[in-house]
Amino acid sequence: MNATLEIHLADGLVVISTGRPPGPAGVSALWLSDGAVELLVDTAEPHRLVSVTTDLGDLDRSEPSLHSLFGPMVTDSIAAWAATASDGAPPASVGTHDPTLTVIGPMSRLGRLAVGLDEVSSEDPNPLVEALAMVDLGCDIINLVGDLRVDPAGQALVETGLDRLEHLRDEDREPPGGRLWQQILRRRPGWIETISDRRPDLSDRFSSLWDRILAPYGETDRRQTTVDDLTMVDHARLLMMPAAAPMAAAEMAAAEIADAAEASAAAPRTPQLEVLFPPGVSGRKVSATLERHHLVTHLGGLPDGSWWLRAFRVDATGGPPRLLAVAPLVGDTWGHSGIALVGPDVNSADLLVDVSRHPAEPWTSTATRASTEAVILGRRAARTSRAGARSTESWEECARAWTDAGDPQRALQAQSFADRPPFPIWADTDPLLTDLA
């Protein structure tokens, strides 16, 4: 179904949109014309175009990509409009367009690339799958028709994937299993053919890495066997445990809890502070108090890695909170702990506390965190849907998050996905490797 393409100028940027706002999983971007054009697709339904943006001064460089996307008539209309455009002018129509199609083929292929590049850029991908996904996506870029000039270039992405593959640590070489391994085996001949046409030297390198790293896995899925073996070992240990051991452990734990409760009752009550975690991180506060000019925290649920405790002071005039203190969070068996000196003139009511991987980033408001959290939950639900797994609960969780963020429209759309999950046309026969990891 065709939609009206609207165009407007904002801060020197030409924005062409279909009028369709992003869905509950947000958008994924693909850069064209060597980075001059940003194409956005809906992450949950990546066959749908959301917008195309380019700099007014880059229209000449962007023209081949616009032509490949929209055809000559729309591209000429864009150029004519841009010749007299001014910031702040109302949006104008530059024609109609089916947001699921391009001149060079279905938008779904570009959508797959956009979502795939998002996935390999995620914070914690499987290193082996990430490397092979880069090779896969790089070959897809190389094989694209039309003058799109995707950034990153396909050849560069393949080379980066081979670099990652070559430098895998032993602990990252977990055998891919099941459908993932089948897809890798199926795509291997195509990868070799595509790479050989452009860079025979890279093809030789890929074959060498395959023989050294992947070929030993064979065509069997050893992962489930390993899990079953571990389960049997744990079960055997449980059977060999003396009958008195659980009772003794329970009595000891009860005594420790009673001692802790008695000590807690005797101690003066200290106000607990709220701790905000980054969107997508399911951390939890054990305790967070202000004690003798120090912020003392004990946290659980944080993934491995470098984490920072940050204390901000509320600005009484309504300005942005001011950073008071930063301290590293130290992990141990029980979680993470941190102590930050905030000074003598600060009380609990003045403090805002959060956890971050990036200590220098500015404070993020609660509303922004809520929206970001909802998008992250939407992306997880979309990934589950694309993998063909049950995603009802994931979309319902996303819907609740959008409700909490004050966006009933996206909450309603997420709830509709709980009943009918989105499933891209390519997800069955040509799934993203990262979705199968």
HELIX and SHEET records of a PDB file:
HELIX    1   1 SER A   33  GLY A   35  5                                   3    
HELIX    2   2 LEU A   56  ASP A   58  5                                   3    
HELIX    3   3 LEU A   59  PHE A   70  1                                  12    
HELIX    4   4 PRO A   72  ALA A   82  1                                  11    
HELIX    5   5 MET A  107  VAL A  120  1                                  14    
HELIX    6   6 PRO A  127  ILE A  142  1                                  16    
HELIX    7   7 GLY A  154  GLU A  166  1                                  13    
HELIX    8   8 ASP A  170  ASP A  172  5                                   3    
HELIX    9   9 GLY A  178  ARG A  198  1                                  21    
HELIX   10  10 PRO A  200  LEU A  209  1                                  10    
HELIX   11  11 TRP A  210  LEU A  214  3                                   5    
HELIX   12  12 ALA A  215  TYR A  217  5                                   3    
HELIX   13  13 ARG A  223  MET A  240  1                                  18    
HELIX   14  14 ALA A  244  ALA A  266  1                                  23    
HELIX   15  15 SER A  348  ASP A  350  5                                   3    
HELIX   16  16 THR A  366  ARG A  386  1                                  21    
HELIX   17  17 THR A  392  ASP A  404  1                                  13    
HELIX   18  18 PRO A  408  ASP A  419  1                                  12    
HELIX   19  19 LEU A  433  LEU A  436  1                                   4    
SHEET    1   A 6 VAL A  27  LEU A  32  0                                        
SHEET    2   A 6 VAL A  37  ASP A  42 -1                                        
SHEET    3   A 6 LEU A  49  ASP A  55 -1                                        
SHEET    4   A 6 LEU A  13  SER A  17 -1                                        
SHEET    5   A 6 ALA A   3  ALA A  10 -1                                        
SHEET    6   A 6 ALA A  92  HIS A  97 -1                                        
SHEET    1   B 2 LEU A 101  THR A 102  0                                        
SHEET    2   B 2 GLY A 105  PRO A 106 -1                                        
SHEET    1   C 4 VAL A 275  LEU A 276  0                                        
SHEET    2   C 4 LEU A 351  SER A 356  1                                        
SHEET    3   C 4 TRP A 308  ARG A 313 -1                                        
SHEET    4   C 4 ARG A 322  PRO A 328 -1                                        
SHEET    1   D 4 ARG A 284  GLU A 291  0                                        
SHEET    2   D 4 HIS A 294  GLY A 300 -1                                        
SHEET    3   D 4 GLY A 335  LEU A 341 -1                                        
SHEET    4   D 4 VAL A 330  ASP A 332 -1                                        
END                                                                             
